[in-house]
Every structure is written in C-alpha cells, then in structure tokens.
Amino acid sequence: MHIKFVDSQPVAKNIKTFRFKPETPVQHIAGQFIQMILPHDNPDDRGIKRWFTVSSAPTEDLLCITTKFATDKSSTFKQTLAKLQTGARVEMVEPEGDFTLPDDKNLRLIFIAGGMGITPYHSMVKYLADSGEKRDITLLYAVQSQDEACFLDLFSDYGVTVHLSVGQRFTTESLMEAIGEPASKLVYLSGPEPMVEALDASLKKAGLPELSLKSDYFPGYENLYSR
C-alpha cells in the first residue's frame, strides 16, 4: 500500500515526527509497527527498508512515525526520509505486531522505554486519551539528555506517572523496585534490541513472571538512545 507525505515536525532534539496520509484506510492497533520502503540512489548497507512503530493513534486521520537523526551522519535511508517533499508517495507494509494494550482494563501498566522505545507508548496513550478511557500507567523512560525526552506533555495531561532517567541506563534492580509486586500488573519493555534482550532476560531471572512482561525492540541499533 502507499501513503503520501504531509509534513514533518520536530518533537525533541534531533527527533522528528513524519506525518503521512494513507491512500486507502489503514487499520491498526495502538503500539503496532510498519515497514517503510524508500528506494534511493546509492543506498548504504542498511538498505532501503526500515521498521518503525506507528507513533500516531488509530483515532487520528494521519499516520505518523517518529525517529531520531544521528548527530554525525544519518543513514542514506534517513537522509532520503528527511528530504521528502509534500505529496511524495511512499510504499508501506500494513501495520502488524502484538505490542498492544491488554483487554483487561484493570491491569496496572508499567511502560519501560529506552530512547526511541517511547513511540509505541505515545500511540497507546494518545489512543486512550482520545477514547476517554482511563488506565493506571507508570512510565520509566531513559534518555541521553533532557532535551531528547519526547511527548511528556501528553503523558502528563493523561495522568501517566513518569520517572525520567537522564544519562543513566536502567538496571534490573531499579526496575524490579519500581515494578514492585507484579500481581495485577503488566510490564512493557521497548527500546534497542541489545537493551531489550538483556533486560527481558534479567527481569525474568529476577522473578518477573513471563506472562507479566511484553517486549518489543527495534533491530540494528546498538546504542540505547539511537534510532
């Protein structure tokens, strides 16, 4: 399917949201991801395809992705993305994934985000806010610097309890302390692959039940704060 580029908007330091209008209606669930294809001349070894979480909510007319640009040199894919002109037609694979809200509205939700792992939570909270649905949510959010923190106004307005960690990585001990007794809670973990894989394993080893943890990562990024 195809989407048309509308515009881009800065949301934090080196981070932008790109907005697209689908040519045909897109059905998606808050927290799902897409694959975007951007053919361009002389692509680098990362190629012309990239996975992105849909950062917009299903309640919105436009479909959005939010991504960070490297401070030194971005990939050729990102350079092409940044140069899109209004109306440009982009190929996209339909949304998929199960990193989504639980049906049980009484579960307390713990969102853990490293860097751009914040994007699925924006989609979820925006959907809940637009739908008038109230859930108990705590966000543990690690960023490299204060000015790279995204979407804090939305989370604050909705009533999310936010714990921002600036310049420090999460430890299993600090997360388990924040999670507390896991009964009636569902823990979400989102960020770069190395971070998610390490914390997923260590949290389970520390006693967090497998059924109480949902993990989602974006591949190909070694740095906690990149995407």
ROSE-4610 file (N, C-alpha, C; in Angstrom, 1 decimal, always signed):
// ROSE-4610
residu = [M/M/M/H/H/H/I/I/I/K/K/K/F/F/F/V/V/V/D/D/D/S/S/S/Q/Q/Q/P/P/P/V/V/V/A/A/A/K/K/K/N/N/N/I/I/I/K/K/K/T/T/T/F/F/F/R/R/R/F/F/F/K/K/K/P/P/P/E/E/E/T/T/T/P/P/P/V/V/V/Q/Q/Q/H/H/H/I/I/I/A/A/A/G/G/G/Q/Q/Q/F/F/F/I/I/I/Q/Q/Q/M/M/M/I/I/I/L/L/L/P/P/P/H/H/H/D/D/D/N/N/N/P/P/P/D/D/D/D/D/D/R/R/R/G/G/G/I/I/I/K/K/K/R/R/R/W/W/W/F/F/F/T/T/T/V/V/V/S/S/S/S/S/S/A/A/A/P/P/P/T/T/T/E/E/E/D/D/D/L/L/L/L/L/L/C/C/C/I/I/I/T/T/T/T/T/T/K/K/K/F/F/F/A/A/A/T/T/T/D/D/D/K/K/K/S/S/S/S/S/S/T/T/T/F/F/F/K/K/K/Q/Q/Q/T/T/T/L/L/L/A/A/A/K/K/K/L/L/L/Q/Q/Q/T/T/T/G/G/G/A/A/A/R/R/R/V/V/V/E/E/E/M/M/M/V/V/V/E/E/E/P/P/P/E/E/E/G/G/G/D/D/D/F/F/F/T/T/T/L/L/L/P/P/P/D/D/D/D/D/D/K/K/K/N/N/N/L/L/L/R/R/R/L/L/L/I/I/I/F/F/F/I/I/I/A/A/A/G/G/G/G/G/G/M/M/M/G/G/G/I/I/I/T/T/T/P/P/P/Y/Y/Y/H/H/H/S/S/S/M/M/M/V/V/V/K/K/K/Y/Y/Y/L/L/L/A/A/A/D/D/D/S/S/S/G/G/G/E/E/E/K/K/K/R/R/R/D/D/D/I/I/I/T/T/T/L/L/L/L/L/L/Y/Y/Y/A/A/A/V/V/V/Q/Q/Q/S/S/S/Q/Q/Q/D/D/D/E/E/E/A/A/A/C/C/C/F/F/F/L/L/L/D/D/D/L/L/L/F/F/F/S/S/S/D/D/D/Y/Y/Y/G/G/G/V/V/V/T/T/T/V/V/V/H/H/H/L/L/L/S/S/S/V/V/V/G/G/G/Q/Q/Q/R/R/R/F/F/F/T/T/T/T/T/T/E/E/E/S/S/S/L/L/L/M/M/M/E/E/E/A/A/A/I/I/I/G/G/G/E/E/E/P/P/P/A/A/A/S/S/S/K/K/K/L/L/L/V/V/V/Y/Y/Y/L/L/L/S/S/S/G/G/G/P/P/P/E/E/E/P/P/P/M/M/M/V/V/V/E/E/E/A/A/A/L/L/L/D/D/D/A/A/A/S/S/S/L/L/L/K/K/K/K/K/K/A/A/A/G/G/G/L/L/L/P/P/P/E/E/E/L/L/L/S/S/S/L/L/L/K/K/K/S/S/S/D/D/D/Y/Y/Y/F/F/F/P/P/P/G/G/G/Y/Y/Y/E/E/E/N/N/N/L/L/L/Y/Y/Y/S/S/S/R/R/R]
num = [1/1/1/2/2/2/3/3/3/4/4/4/5/5/5/6/6/6/7/7/7/8/8/8/9/9/9/10/10/10/11/11/11/12/12/12/13/13/13/14/14/14/15/15/15/16/16/16/17/17/17/18/18/18/19/19/19/20/20/20/21/21/21/22/22/22/23/23/23/24/24/24/25/25/25/26/26/26/27/27/27/28/28/28/29/29/29/30/30/30/31/31/31/32/32/32/33/33/33/34/34/34/35/35/35/36/36/36/37/37/37/38/38/38/39/39/39/40/40/40/41/41/41/42/42/42/43/43/43/44/44/44/45/45/45/46/46/46/47/47/47/48/48/48/49/49/49/50/50/50/51/51/51/52/52/52/53/53/53/54/54/54/55/55/55/56/56/56/57/57/57/58/58/58/59/59/59/60/60/60/61/61/61/62/62/62/63/63/63/64/64/64/65/65/65/66/66/66/67/67/67/68/68/68/69/69/69/70/70/70/71/71/71/72/72/72/73/73/73/74/74/74/75/75/75/76/76/76/77/77/77/78/78/78/79/79/79/80/80/80/81/81/81/82/82/82/83/83/83/84/84/84/85/85/85/86/86/86/87/87/87/88/88/88/89/89/89/90/90/90/91/91/91/92/92/92/93/93/93/94/94/94/95/95/95/96/96/96/97/97/97/98/98/98/99/99/99/100/100/100/101/101/101/102/102/102/103/103/103/104/104/104/105/105/105/106/106/106/107/107/107/108/108/108/109/109/109/110/110/110/111/111/111/112/112/112/113/113/113/114/114/114/115/115/115/116/116/116/117/117/117/118/118/118/119/119/119/120/120/120/121/121/121/122/122/122/123/123/123/124/124/124/125/125/125/126/126/126/127/127/127/128/128/128/129/129/129/130/130/130/131/131/131/132/132/132/133/133/133/134/134/134/135/135/135/136/136/136/137/137/137/138/138/138/139/139/139/140/140/140/141/141/141/142/142/142/143/143/143/144/144/144/145/145/145/146/146/146/147/147/147/148/148/148/149/149/149/150/150/150/151/151/151/152/152/152/153/153/153/154/154/154/155/155/155/156/156/156/157/157/157/158/158/158/159/159/159/160/160/160/161/161/161/162/162/162/163/163/163/164/164/164/165/165/165/166/166/166/167/167/167/168/168/168/169/169/169/170/170/170/171/171/171/172/172/172/173/173/173/174/174/174/175/175/175/176/176/176/177/177/177/178/178/178/179/179/179/180/180/180/181/181/181/182/182/182/183/183/183/184/184/184/185/185/185/186/186/186/187/187/187/188/188/188/189/189/189/190/190/190/191/191/191/192/192/192/193/193/193/194/194/194/195/195/195/196/196/196/197/197/197/198/198/198/199/199/199/200/200/200/201/201/201/202/202/202/203/203/203/204/204/204/205/205/205/206/206/206/207/207/207/208/208/208/209/209/209/210/210/210/211/211/211/212/212/212/213/213/213/214/214/214/215/215/215/216/216/216/217/217/217/218/218/218/219/219/219/220/220/220/221/221/221/222/222/222/223/223/223/224/224/224/225/225/225/226/226/226/227/227/227]
x = [+0.8/+0.0/+0.9/+0.3/+1.1/+0.5/+1.4/+1.0/+1.6/+1.1/+1.6/+2.1/+3.4/+4.0/+3.3/+3.0/+2.3/+3.3/+4.0/+5.0/+5.7/+6.7/+7.5/+7.5/+7.6/+7.5/+8.6/+9.4/+10.4/+9.6/+10.0/+9.4/+10.4/+11.6/+12.7/+14.0/+15.1/+16.4/+16.7/+17.0/+17.3/+16.3/+15.0/+13.9/+12.8/+12.2/+11.1/+10.0/+8.8/+7.6/+7.3/+7.1/+6.8/+5.3/+4.5/+3.1/+2.8/+1.9/+1.6/+0.0/-0.5/-1.9/-2.1/-2.7/-2.9/-3.8/-3.4/-4.3/-5.5/-5.5/-6.7/-6.6/-7.8/-7.9/-6.9/-6.2/-5.3/-5.9/-6.0/-6.5/-5.3/-5.1/-4.0/-4.4/-3.7/-3.9/-2.8/-3.1/-2.0/-0.9/+0.3/+1.5/+2.1/+1.4/+1.9/+2.9/+3.6/+4.7/+4.4/+5.2/+5.1/+6.5/+6.6/+7.8/+7.6/+8.6/+8.6/+9.7/+9.4/+10.3/+10.6/+11.8/+12.2/+13.4/+13.1/+14.1/+14.9/+16.2/+17.0/+18.4/+19.1/+20.3/+21.4/+22.3/+23.4/+23.1/+22.2/+21.9/+23.1/+23.2/+24.3/+23.9/+24.7/+24.5/+23.2/+22.6/+21.3/+20.1/+20.3/+19.3/+18.2/+17.1/+16.0/+14.8/+14.8/+13.7/+14.0/+13.0/+13.1/+11.8/+12.0/+10.8/+10.6/+9.4/+9.0/+7.8/+7.8/+6.5/+5.6/+4.3/+3.4/+3.2/+3.7/+3.6/+2.3/+1.5/+0.1/-0.8/-2.0/-3.1/-4.1/-4.7/-5.8/-6.9/-7.0/-8.0/-7.7/-6.5/-6.0/-6.1/-6.3/-6.5/-5.2/-4.1/-2.8/-2.0/-1.2/-0.3/+1.1/+1.6/+2.9/+3.9/+5.2/+6.3/+7.2/+7.9/+8.8/+10.2/+11.2/+12.5/+13.6/+14.8/+15.9/+16.9/+17.6/+18.6/+20.0/+20.9/+22.2/+22.9/+23.6/+24.3/+25.5/+26.0/+27.2/+26.7/+26.3/+25.8/+24.8/+23.6/+22.5/+22.6/+21.9/+21.9/+21.3/+21.6/+21.0/+19.5/+19.0/+17.5/+17.0/+17.6/+17.2/+17.3/+18.4/+18.7/+17.5/+17.1/+16.0/+14.7/+14.5/+13.3/+13.2/+14.3/+14.4/+14.1/+14.4/+14.2/+12.9/+12.0/+10.7/+10.0/+9.4/+8.6/+7.1/+6.3/+4.9/+4.3/+3.5/+2.8/+3.6/+4.8/+5.6/+5.0/+5.0/+4.3/+5.3/+5.0/+5.9/+5.2/+6.0/+5.4/+5.5/+4.5/+4.4/+3.8/+4.3/+3.7/+2.7/+1.5/+0.5/+0.9/+0.4/+0.8/+0.6/+1.5/+1.4/+2.0/+1.9/+2.6/+1.5/+2.0/+1.1/+1.6/+2.4/+2.8/+1.7/+0.6/-0.6/-1.2/-2.2/-2.8/-3.6/-3.6/-4.4/-5.9/-6.6/-8.1/-8.6/-7.9/-8.2/-7.9/-8.8/-8.6/-8.2/-8.3/-8.0/-6.5/-5.8/-4.4/-3.6/-2.7/-1.8/-0.7/-0.4/+0.6/+1.9/+3.0/+4.3/+5.0/+5.2/+5.9/+7.4/+8.2/+9.7/+10.2/+10.8/+11.3/+12.7/+13.5/+14.9/+14.9/+15.2/+15.3/+14.0/+14.2/+13.0/+12.0/+12.3/+11.3/+10.1/+10.0/+8.9/+7.7/+8.0/+7.0/+5.7/+5.8/+4.5/+3.7/+4.3/+3.6/+2.8/+3.4/+2.7/+1.5/+1.6/+0.4/-0.7/-0.3/-1.2/-1.9/-1.1/-1.7/-2.5/-2.1/-2.9/-4.3/-4.3/-5.5/-6.4/-5.8/-6.6/-7.2/-6.4/-6.9/-8.0/-7.8/-8.9/-10.1/-10.0/-11.2/-11.8/-11.2/-11.8/-11.7/-10.7/-10.5/-9.4/-9.6/-8.6/-8.0/-6.7/-5.9/-4.8/-4.4/-3.3/-2.0/-1.2/+0.1/+1.2/+2.3/+3.6/+4.6/+5.3/+6.3/+7.7/+8.6/+10.1/+10.8/+11.4/+11.8/+13.3/+14.2/+15.6/+16.0/+16.6/+17.0/+18.5/+19.1/+20.5/+20.6/+19.7/+19.7/+18.2/+18.0/+16.7/+16.0/+16.7/+16.1/+15.8/+16.1/+15.7/+14.4/+13.8/+12.6/+11.4/+10.6/+9.5/+8.2/+7.2/+5.8/+5.4/+6.2/+6.0/+4.7/+4.3/+3.0/+1.8/+1.8/+0.7/+0.6/+1.8/+1.8/+1.3/+1.7/+1.3/-0.2/-0.6/-2.1/-3.0/-2.5/-3.3/-3.3/-2.2/-2.1/-1.1/-0.3/+0.8/+1.8/+2.2/+3.2/+4.6/+5.4/+6.6/+7.8/+8.7/+10.0/+11.1/+11.7/+12.6/+14.1/+14.8/+16.2/+17.1/+17.8/+18.6/+20.1/+20.6/+22.0/+22.4/+21.4/+21.7/+20.9/+21.5/+20.8/+20.0/+19.0/+18.2/+19.1/+18.8/+19.4/+18.2/+18.5/+17.4/+16.9/+17.8/+17.4/+16.5/+16.8/+16.0/+14.6/+14.6/+13.3/+12.4/+13.0/+12.2/+11.7/+12.5/+12.0/+10.8/+10.9/+9.8/+8.6/+8.8/+7.6/+6.9/+7.7/+7.1/+6.4/+5.4/+4.6/+4.0/+4.3/+3.8/+2.3/+1.7/+0.3/-0.6/-1.4/-2.4/-1.6/-0.4/+0.4/+0.8/+1.0/+1.6/+2.7/+3.9/+5.1/+5.5/+5.7/+6.1/+7.5/+8.3/+9.7/+10.0/+10.4/+10.6/+11.9/+12.7/+13.9/+14.8/+16.1/+17.0/+17.1/+17.4/+17.5/+18.4/+19.7/+20.5/+19.9/+19.4/+18.8/+17.6/+16.7/+15.5/+15.8/+16.7/+17.1/+17.7/+18.6/+19.3/+18.3/+17.5/+16.6/+15.4/+15.0/+14.0/+14.4/+15.7/+16.2/+16.5/+17.0/+17.4/+16.1/+15.1/+13.9/+13.2/+13.2/+12.6/+13.4/+14.7/+15.6/+15.4/+15.1/+14.9/+13.5/+12.7/+11.4/+10.2/+10.3/+9.1/+8.5/+7.3/+6.6/+6.6/+6.9/+6.9/+5.6/+4.5/+3.2/+2.9/+3.8/+3.6/+4.5/+5.2/+6.2/+5.9/+5.8/+5.7/+6.9/+7.6/+8.8/+8.7/+9.3/+9.3/+10.6/+11.4/+12.6/+12.7/+13.6/+13.9/+15.3/+15.5/+16.8/+17.8/+19.1/+20.1/+20.6/+20.3/+20.8/+21.5/+22.7/+23.5/+23.4/+23.2/+23.2/+21.8/+21.7/+20.5/+19.6/+20.2/+19.4/+19.2/+19.7/+19.6/+18.4/+18.0/+17.1/+16.9]
y = [-1.2/+0.0/+1.2/+2.4/+3.6/+4.7/+5.6/+6.7/+7.9/+9.1/+10.3/+11.2/+11.7/+12.5/+13.9/+14.3/+15.5/+16.6/+16.3/+17.2/+16.5/+17.2/+16.7/+17.8/+17.3/+18.3/+17.9/+18.8/+18.5/+18.2/+17.2/+16.9/+17.0/+16.9/+17.0/+17.1/+17.3/+17.5/+16.3/+16.6/+15.6/+14.5/+14.8/+13.9/+14.5/+13.9/+14.4/+13.4/+13.9/+13.1/+13.4/+12.3/+12.4/+12.0/+12.9/+12.6/+12.2/+11.2/+10.7/+10.5/+10.7/+10.4/+9.1/+8.1/+6.9/+7.1/+6.4/+6.5/+5.7/+4.6/+3.9/+3.7/+3.5/+3.4/+2.4/+2.7/+1.8/+1.4/+0.1/-0.4/-0.7/-0.2/-0.6/-0.4/-1.1/-1.1/-0.3/+0.5/+1.3/+0.4/+0.8/+0.0/-0.8/-1.0/-1.8/-1.0/-1.8/-1.2/-1.4/-0.7/-0.8/-1.0/-1.4/-1.4/-0.3/+0.5/+1.6/+1.3/+1.5/+1.3/+2.6/+3.0/+4.3/+4.0/+3.7/+3.5/+4.8/+4.7/+5.9/+5.5/+6.4/+6.1/+5.8/+4.9/+4.5/+4.3/+3.4/+3.2/+2.6/+2.9/+2.3/+0.8/+0.2/-1.2/-1.5/-0.4/-0.6/-0.7/-0.4/-0.6/+0.4/+0.0/+0.9/+0.7/-0.3/-0.6/-0.4/+0.0/+0.2/+0.0/-0.6/-0.8/+0.4/+0.9/+1.9/+1.6/+1.9/+1.9/+3.0/+2.8/+3.9/+4.7/+5.9/+6.8/+7.5/+7.5/+8.1/+7.1/+7.5/+6.6/+6.3/+5.2/+4.8/+5.8/+6.7/+7.7/+8.9/+9.0/+10.1/+9.8/+10.9/+10.7/+10.4/+11.0/+10.8/+9.7/+9.0/+8.0/+8.6/+8.4/+9.1/+8.1/+8.4/+7.7/+8.8/+8.5/+9.4/+8.8/+9.5/+8.9/+9.9/+9.4/+10.2/+10.2/+11.4/+11.5/+11.6/+10.9/+10.9/+12.3/+12.6/+13.9/+14.0/+12.9/+12.9/+12.7/+11.5/+11.3/+10.2/+10.6/+9.6/+8.7/+7.6/+6.6/+7.2/+6.6/+7.2/+7.1/+6.1/+6.0/+7.2/+7.6/+8.7/+10.0/+10.1/+11.3/+11.4/+10.3/+10.4/+10.7/+10.2/+10.5/+12.0/+12.5/+14.0/+14.9/+14.4/+15.3/+15.1/+14.3/+14.1/+15.4/+15.5/+16.7/+16.4/+17.4/+17.2/+16.6/+15.5/+14.8/+13.6/+13.4/+12.3/+11.0/+10.0/+8.8/+7.7/+7.1/+6.2/+4.8/+3.8/+2.4/+2.0/+1.3/+0.9/-0.5/-1.3/-2.6/-2.4/-3.0/-2.7/-3.0/-2.3/-2.5/-3.9/-4.3/-5.6/-5.5/-6.6/-6.7/-6.8/-7.4/-7.6/-6.8/-5.8/-5.0/-3.9/-4.4/-3.6/-3.6/-2.8/-2.7/-4.0/-4.4/-5.6/-5.3/-6.4/-6.3/-5.9/-6.4/-6.2/-4.8/-3.9/-2.5/-2.3/-3.3/-3.1/-3.3/-3.9/-4.1/-2.8/-2.7/-1.6/-1.8/-0.8/-0.9/-0.2/-0.9/-0.3/-0.2/+1.0/+1.2/+1.5/+0.7/+0.9/+1.3/+2.4/+2.9/+3.3/+2.9/+3.4/+4.1/+5.4/+6.3/+6.3/+5.9/+6.0/+4.8/+4.0/+3.0/+3.6/+5.0/+5.7/+5.7/+5.5/+5.7/+4.8/+3.5/+2.8/+3.3/+3.8/+4.3/+5.6/+6.4/+7.6/+7.2/+6.2/+5.7/+5.2/+4.4/+3.9/+5.0/+5.9/+6.9/+7.9/+8.2/+9.1/+8.4/+7.2/+6.4/+6.4/+6.2/+6.2/+7.5/+8.6/+9.9/+10.3/+10.0/+10.3/+9.5/+8.3/+7.4/+7.7/+8.5/+8.8/+7.6/+6.8/+5.6/+5.8/+5.6/+5.8/+4.5/+4.5/+3.3/+3.8/+3.0/+3.3/+3.0/+4.0/+3.8/+4.5/+3.8/+4.3/+4.2/+5.2/+5.2/+5.4/+4.5/+4.6/+4.8/+6.0/+6.5/+6.9/+6.3/+6.6/+7.4/+8.6/+9.4/+9.8/+10.1/+10.6/+11.9/+12.8/+14.2/+14.6/+15.6/+16.1/+16.6/+17.2/+17.8/+16.7/+15.5/+14.4/+13.6/+14.1/+13.4/+13.9/+12.9/+13.2/+13.0/+13.8/+13.5/+13.6/+14.3/+14.4/+15.1/+16.1/+16.9/+15.9/+15.1/+14.1/+13.2/+12.6/+11.7/+12.4/+13.7/+14.4/+14.7/+15.2/+15.5/+14.3/+13.2/+12.0/+11.5/+11.8/+11.3/+10.2/+9.9/+8.9/+9.4/+8.5/+8.7/+8.5/+9.6/+9.5/+9.5/+8.6/+8.6/+8.7/+9.9/+10.1/+9.9/+9.1/+8.8/+9.4/+10.4/+11.2/+10.8/+10.2/+9.8/+8.6/+7.9/+6.6/+5.5/+4.3/+3.2/+2.5/+1.8/+1.0/-0.1/-0.5/-1.7/-2.6/-3.9/-4.8/-4.5/-4.2/-3.9/-2.7/-1.6/-0.4/-0.7/-1.4/-1.7/-2.6/-3.6/-4.5/-3.8/-2.8/-2.0/-1.1/-0.6/+0.3/-0.5/-1.8/-2.6/-3.1/-3.5/-4.0/-5.3/-5.5/-6.8/-6.9/-7.9/-7.9/-8.3/-8.8/-9.2/-8.0/-8.3/-7.3/-6.2/-6.5/-5.5/-6.2/-5.4/-5.8/-4.9/-5.4/-4.7/-4.7/-3.5/-3.4/-2.9/-3.4/-3.1/-2.8/-1.6/-1.2/-0.3/-0.7/+0.1/-0.7/-0.3/-1.0/-2.5/-3.3/-4.8/-5.2/-4.7/-5.2/-4.9/-3.7/-3.3/-4.2/-4.4/-5.2/-6.6/-7.2/-8.6/-8.8/-7.9/-8.0/-7.9/-6.8/-6.6/-7.6/-8.1/-9.1/-10.4/-10.8/-12.0/-11.7/-10.6/-10.3/-10.1/-9.5/-9.3/-10.6/-11.5/-12.8/-13.6/-13.5/-14.2/-13.7/-12.4/-11.8/-12.1/-12.8/-13.2/-12.6/-11.8/-11.3/-12.4/-12.7/-13.8/-13.5/-14.5/-14.3/-13.7/-14.1/-13.6/-12.2/-11.7/-10.3/-9.3/-9.8/-9.0/-9.1/-7.9/-7.8/-7.0/-7.6/-6.9/-6.6/-5.4/-5.0/-4.3/-4.6/-3.9/-3.6/-2.6/-2.3/-2.8/-3.6/-4.2/-3.2/-3.5/-2.8/-1.6/-1.4/-0.3/-0.8/-0.4/-0.9/+0.2/+1.4/+2.5/+2.6/+2.7/+2.8/+3.9/+5.0/+6.2/+6.5/+5.6/+5.8/+5.2/+5.7/+5.0/+5.8]
z = [+0.0/+0.0/+0.0/-0.3/-0.4/+0.6/+1.0/+1.8/+1.2/+1.5/+0.9/+2.0/+1.8/+2.9/+3.0/+4.2/+4.5/+5.0/+6.1/+6.7/+7.8/+8.3/+9.5/+10.5/+11.8/+12.9/+13.9/+14.4/+15.5/+16.8/+17.5/+18.8/+19.9/+19.6/+20.7/+19.9/+20.6/+20.0/+19.0/+17.8/+16.8/+16.5/+16.9/+16.8/+16.1/+15.0/+14.3/+14.1/+14.0/+13.6/+12.2/+11.4/+10.0/+9.8/+9.2/+9.0/+7.6/+7.4/+6.1/+6.1/+4.9/+4.6/+3.8/+4.4/+3.6/+2.4/+1.3/+0.1/+0.3/+1.1/+1.5/+3.0/+3.6/+5.1/+5.6/+6.7/+7.3/+8.7/+8.9/+10.2/+11.0/+12.2/+13.1/+14.5/+15.4/+16.8/+17.4/+18.4/+19.1/+19.6/+19.2/+19.5/+18.4/+17.3/+16.2/+15.4/+14.5/+13.7/+12.2/+11.4/+9.9/+9.3/+8.1/+7.3/+6.2/+6.1/+5.1/+4.1/+2.8/+1.7/+1.0/+1.0/+0.3/-0.7/-1.9/-2.9/-3.1/-3.2/-3.4/-4.0/-4.6/-5.3/-4.2/-4.6/-3.8/-2.3/-2.0/-0.6/+0.1/+1.4/+2.2/+2.6/+3.4/+3.7/+4.6/+5.0/+5.8/+4.8/+3.6/+2.6/+2.5/+1.8/+1.5/+2.3/+3.3/+4.1/+5.6/+6.3/+7.7/+8.4/+9.7/+10.5/+11.4/+11.6/+12.5/+13.3/+14.5/+15.3/+14.8/+14.7/+14.3/+15.6/+15.6/+16.8/+17.0/+15.9/+16.0/+16.5/+16.9/+17.4/+16.3/+16.4/+15.5/+15.4/+16.3/+16.3/+15.5/+15.0/+14.2/+12.7/+11.9/+10.4/+9.7/+10.2/+9.6/+10.3/+9.6/+10.1/+10.3/+11.5/+11.9/+12.3/+12.0/+12.6/+13.3/+14.3/+15.0/+15.0/+14.6/+14.5/+14.9/+15.3/+15.7/+14.5/+14.4/+13.4/+14.0/+13.5/+14.1/+14.0/+15.1/+15.1/+14.2/+13.8/+12.8/+11.4/+11.0/+9.7/+9.7/+9.2/+9.2/+8.0/+8.1/+7.0/+5.8/+4.6/+3.4/+3.4/+4.1/+4.3/+5.0/+6.1/+6.9/+6.1/+5.4/+4.6/+3.5/+2.9/+1.9/+2.6/+3.8/+4.5/+4.8/+5.3/+5.6/+4.5/+3.2/+2.1/+1.3/+1.9/+1.2/+1.0/-0.1/-0.4/-0.2/+0.2/+0.4/-0.8/-0.6/-1.6/-2.1/-1.7/-2.1/-1.7/-2.7/-2.5/-1.9/-0.8/-0.1/+0.0/-0.2/+0.0/+1.4/+1.9/+3.3/+3.4/+4.2/+4.5/+5.7/+5.6/+6.6/+8.0/+9.0/+10.4/+10.9/+11.8/+12.4/+13.8/+14.6/+15.9/+17.0/+18.1/+19.3/+20.5/+20.4/+21.5/+21.7/+22.2/+22.3/+23.7/+23.9/+25.2/+25.5/+26.8/+27.2/+27.2/+27.0/+27.1/+28.5/+29.5/+30.9/+31.3/+31.4/+31.7/+33.1/+34.0/+35.4/+35.7/+34.8/+35.0/+35.1/+36.1/+36.1/+35.1/+34.3/+33.3/+33.6/+33.4/+33.6/+32.3/+31.8/+30.5/+30.7/+30.2/+30.2/+28.8/+28.7/+27.4/+27.4/+26.4/+26.2/+25.0/+25.0/+23.8/+23.0/+21.7/+20.8/+21.1/+22.1/+22.5/+23.1/+23.2/+23.7/+22.7/+21.4/+20.4/+20.5/+20.8/+21.0/+22.1/+23.2/+24.3/+24.0/+23.1/+22.6/+21.9/+21.0/+20.3/+21.3/+22.3/+23.2/+24.0/+24.6/+25.5/+24.7/+23.5/+22.6/+22.3/+22.0/+21.8/+23.0/+24.2/+25.4/+25.7/+25.5/+25.7/+24.8/+23.5/+22.5/+22.8/+23.3/+23.5/+24.9/+25.7/+27.0/+28.0/+27.8/+28.6/+29.6/+30.8/+31.9/+32.3/+32.3/+32.8/+33.7/+34.6/+35.6/+34.9/+34.6/+33.8/+34.5/+34.7/+35.1/+34.0/+33.7/+32.6/+33.2/+32.9/+33.3/+32.0/+31.8/+30.5/+30.6/+29.9/+29.9/+28.6/+28.8/+27.6/+27.9/+26.8/+26.9/+27.5/+27.2/+27.7/+27.8/+28.7/+29.0/+27.7/+26.8/+25.6/+24.6/+24.9/+23.9/+24.4/+25.5/+26.0/+25.2/+24.7/+23.8/+24.5/+24.1/+24.4/+25.9/+26.7/+28.1/+28.4/+27.6/+27.8/+27.7/+26.7/+26.5/+27.7/+28.2/+29.3/+30.6/+30.8/+31.9/+31.9/+30.8/+30.7/+30.9/+30.5/+30.6/+32.1/+32.8/+34.2/+34.4/+33.4/+33.5/+34.6/+35.4/+36.4/+35.7/+35.5/+34.7/+35.6/+35.4/+36.1/+35.0/+34.8/+33.7/+34.2/+33.5/+33.9/+32.8/+33.1/+32.2/+32.3/+31.1/+31.1/+31.8/+32.3/+33.1/+32.5/+32.4/+31.9/+33.0/+32.6/+33.7/+34.2/+35.4/+36.0/+36.4/+36.4/+36.8/+38.2/+39.1/+40.5/+40.5/+39.8/+39.9/+39.3/+38.2/+37.6/+38.4/+39.0/+39.9/+41.1/+41.6/+42.7/+42.3/+41.1/+40.6/+40.3/+39.8/+39.4/+40.7/+41.7/+42.9/+42.7/+43.5/+43.4/+42.0/+41.2/+39.8/+39.7/+40.7/+40.6/+40.1/+39.1/+38.6/+37.8/+37.4/+36.6/+35.3/+34.3/+33.0/+32.7/+32.5/+32.2/+30.7/+30.1/+28.7/+28.7/+27.7/+27.6/+26.1/+25.8/+24.5/+24.3/+23.3/+23.0/+22.0/+22.0/+21.1/+21.5/+20.5/+20.7/+21.8/+21.9/+23.0/+24.4/+24.5/+25.8/+26.2/+25.2/+25.5/+25.8/+25.0/+25.2/+26.6/+26.9/+28.2/+29.4/+29.3/+30.4/+30.5/+29.3/+29.3/+30.0/+29.7/+30.4/+31.9/+32.2/+33.6/+34.5/+34.0/+34.7/+35.0/+34.0/+34.3/+35.3/+35.2/+36.1/+37.5/+37.6/+38.9/+39.5/+38.8/+39.3/+38.7/+37.7/+37.0/+36.1/+36.3/+35.5/+34.0/+33.2/+31.8/+31.3/+31.8/+31.4/+31.8/+32.7/+33.1/+32.3/+31.3/+30.6/+29.0/+28.4/+26.9/+26.4/+25.5/+25.0/+23.5/+23.1/+21.7/+21.5/+20.4/+20.2/+18.7/+18.4/+17.0/+16.7/+15.7/+15.4/+14.7/+14.8/+14.1/+14.8/+16.1/+16.8/+18.1/+18.2/+19.4/+20.5/+20.2/+21.1/+21.8/+23.1/+23.8/+23.3/+22.9/+22.6/+21.1/+20.3/+18.8/+18.2/+17.1/+16.2/+14.9]
